[in-house]
Amino acid sequence: MPADLYARYMDAHRNWADHAAGCGTCTTTRPGCPDGIPLWERYCRLQDAYLTHLCTRGTQ
């Protein structure tokens, strides 16, 4: 699962970065349009999940 989580996290980052680069209202650190909001939320959710995984893997 961690490899899959990392791949989904990186894919979400690429999708967000591609959108932000071509969008006139979104920035790389904040969504600004209706199309960008779900991309940003998915990226943030997966980033949180991946970082949580990294923090907890040593405690198991």
C-alpha positions as CSV (number, residue, x, y, z in Angstrom):
1,M,0.0,0.0,0.0
2,P,2.7,2.6,0.7
3,A,4.0,2.5,-2.8
4,D,0.5,2.9,-4.2
5,L,-0.2,5.7,-1.8
6,Y,3.0,7.5,-2.9
7,A,2.1,7.0,-6.5
8,R,-1.4,8.4,-6.0
9,Y,0.1,11.3,-4.0
10,M,2.6,12.2,-6.8
11,D,-0.1,11.8,-9.5
12,A,-2.3,14.2,-7.5
13,H,0.6,16.7,-7.2
14,R,1.2,16.5,-11.0
15,N,-2.5,17.0,-11.8
16,W,-2.6,20.0,-9.4
17,A,0.6,21.6,-10.7
18,D,-0.4,21.2,-14.3
19,H,-3.8,22.8,-13.6
20,A,-2.3,25.6,-11.5
21,A,0.3,26.4,-14.3
22,G,-2.4,26.8,-16.9
23,C,-5.1,28.4,-14.8
24,G,-5.5,32.2,-14.5
25,T,-6.9,32.2,-11.0
26,C,-5.2,29.2,-9.2
27,T,-1.7,29.6,-7.8
28,T,0.7,26.8,-6.8
29,T,-0.4,27.2,-3.2
30,R,-4.1,27.9,-3.4
31,P,-7.0,27.0,-5.6
32,G,-9.0,29.9,-7.1
33,C,-11.4,28.3,-9.5
34,P,-14.2,25.6,-9.3
35,D,-12.1,23.1,-11.3
36,G,-9.0,23.6,-9.1
37,I,-10.7,23.0,-5.8
38,P,-11.2,19.2,-6.1
39,L,-7.7,18.8,-7.5
40,W,-6.2,20.8,-4.5
41,E,-8.3,18.9,-2.0
42,R,-7.3,15.5,-3.4
43,Y,-3.6,16.6,-3.4
44,C,-3.9,17.8,0.2
45,R,-5.7,14.7,1.4
46,L,-3.1,12.3,-0.2
47,Q,-0.2,14.4,1.1
48,D,-1.6,14.2,4.6
49,A,-2.1,10.5,4.3
50,Y,1.4,9.9,3.0
51,L,3.0,12.1,5.7
52,T,1.0,10.3,8.4
53,H,2.2,7.0,7.0
54,L,5.8,8.2,7.2
55,C,5.4,9.3,10.7
56,T,3.7,6.1,11.9
57,R,5.7,3.5,10.1
58,G,8.5,3.6,12.6
59,T,6.2,3.1,15.6
60,Q,4.7,-0.2,14.5
